[in-house]
Amino acid sequence: MPIPASVVPATATEILVFAWAALSGKNPPLAYWHMAAEVGPHRRDFFSLLVAGDPTGASVICNSQAFWLPMPRDGNLIATLHAADLTSPTNKGEVEIHGYSPGPPQS
């Protein structure tokens, strides 16, 4: 996901990311998201957000977290899902940028 320069300037050193997920309907009992920033060749810093679904579909389960990541060198935040697909069409979630560290003053 490209981070718009209107939201975070390229000179920023860190971004404050907020991610949330609300699972409803039938979902696997466990999955997790990685939100990652590429910080060097073949190197990513990331945060994981665990989401536990209900295979019976009887519950709505929510999880959220805010976390700091280094500003990605390519300006993209990478979100990937691991362990299981969350296929219920009623699932919802978002990844938002809530702030940033501006970096050193420009002279």
Steps between C-alpha positions, in 0.01 A plus 500: 500500500662828397523756780385834350746789540198711601469275809868433581786703352791307347731647768314319781704247695214298653129443448234428761278227356159398636352170381168344593298196399144391585425142401143379467355198328691173468877549517800282584596500869833678446670734253732797526589809301848639452524873435850557366737773389786420265805655664784352297582243236320180600414647842158588637399621843147393586230473761254212534129527576346172618138435401311200637189405308199291597457191278132478601426859400318568829730779622640833386865526598700823490863593544696821448845639564699817442875469440800690369687384190798657325405707196516255209784586264271447201200685651282187515343327799473125437210304653497120471272237652650177638383161636149498347277683255222705661226441245183617673351785291390679817855550636616861527829673575732787419861607519539872573791740545439694824823698515868523416834618633603794281871421484784749528431869430566603142758777452 
